[in-house]
């Protein structure tokens, strides 16, 4: 694999204006300059209602003990991609 740094330096030295991210008042994150608000919690987590998606075993066992519900452990591996079923 080759290193892109010399190529990027070469491109940046040939420009007559600074790159977009270095222009005053211009942001790469928001090129139109529109204000962004933080998404509401409901917008961030689009999981179906009634399903508690929990990422750690400790949190899942604590929730199972608290609610008295069973745990469905769902896992996958890259070598399982051709097997029909859940995915």
C-alpha positions as CSV (number, residue, x, y, z in Angstrom):
1,X,0.0,0.0,0.0
2,X,1.3,3.4,-0.8
3,X,1.3,6.5,1.4
4,X,-1.1,9.3,0.4
5,X,0.5,12.0,2.4
6,X,3.0,13.1,-0.3
7,X,0.2,13.2,-2.9
8,X,-2.0,15.3,-0.6
9,X,0.8,17.7,0.1
10,X,1.5,18.0,-3.6
11,X,-2.2,18.8,-4.4
12,X,-2.5,21.3,-1.5
13,X,0.7,23.2,-2.6
14,X,-0.6,23.7,-6.1
15,X,-3.9,25.3,-5.0
16,X,-4.1,29.1,-5.1
17,X,-6.8,29.1,-2.4
18,X,-6.7,27.2,0.9
19,X,-8.7,24.0,1.1
20,X,-12.4,24.2,1.9
21,X,-12.0,23.4,5.6
22,X,-9.5,26.2,6.0
23,X,-11.6,29.0,4.5
24,X,-12.9,31.4,7.2
25,X,-16.5,30.8,8.0
26,X,-16.8,27.5,6.0
27,X,-17.1,24.2,7.8
28,X,-16.7,20.8,6.3
29,X,-19.3,19.5,8.7
30,X,-22.0,22.0,7.6
31,X,-21.2,23.4,4.1
32,X,-24.6,25.3,3.9
33,X,-24.2,27.1,7.2
34,X,-27.5,25.9,8.5
35,X,-27.7,25.5,12.3
36,X,-27.9,21.9,13.5
37,X,-29.7,20.8,16.6
38,X,-29.0,17.6,18.5
39,X,-31.5,14.9,17.6
40,X,-34.0,13.9,20.2
41,X,-33.5,10.6,22.0
42,X,-36.4,9.1,20.1
43,X,-34.8,10.0,16.8
44,X,-31.4,8.5,17.8
45,X,-32.7,5.1,18.8
46,X,-35.1,3.7,16.1
47,X,-35.5,0.3,17.7
48,X,-39.0,-1.3,17.6
49,X,-41.0,-0.7,20.7
50,X,-41.1,-3.6,23.1
51,X,-37.7,-4.9,22.3
52,X,-34.8,-3.9,24.6
53,X,-31.6,-4.0,22.6
54,X,-28.9,-4.2,25.2
55,X,-25.2,-4.3,24.2
56,X,-23.5,-6.0,27.2
57,X,-24.1,-9.2,29.1
58,X,-24.0,-7.6,32.5
59,X,-26.6,-5.1,31.5
60,X,-28.8,-7.8,29.9
61,X,-28.7,-10.0,33.0
62,X,-29.5,-7.1,35.3
63,X,-32.5,-6.2,33.1
64,X,-33.6,-9.8,33.0
65,X,-33.5,-10.1,36.8
66,X,-35.3,-6.8,37.2
67,X,-38.1,-7.6,34.7
68,X,-38.3,-11.4,35.1
69,X,-38.0,-11.8,31.3
70,X,-35.8,-14.2,29.3
71,X,-32.8,-13.1,27.3
72,X,-32.6,-13.7,23.5
73,X,-28.9,-13.8,22.7
74,X,-28.4,-12.8,19.1
75,X,-24.9,-13.1,17.6
76,X,-23.4,-13.4,14.2
77,X,-20.0,-14.2,12.6
78,X,-18.7,-13.2,9.2
79,X,-18.5,-16.8,8.0
80,X,-22.3,-17.1,8.5
81,X,-23.3,-14.6,5.9
82,X,-24.6,-17.1,3.4
83,X,-26.9,-18.9,5.9
84,X,-30.6,-17.9,5.6
85,X,-32.5,-17.3,8.8
86,X,-32.3,-14.3,11.0
87,X,-30.4,-12.1,8.6
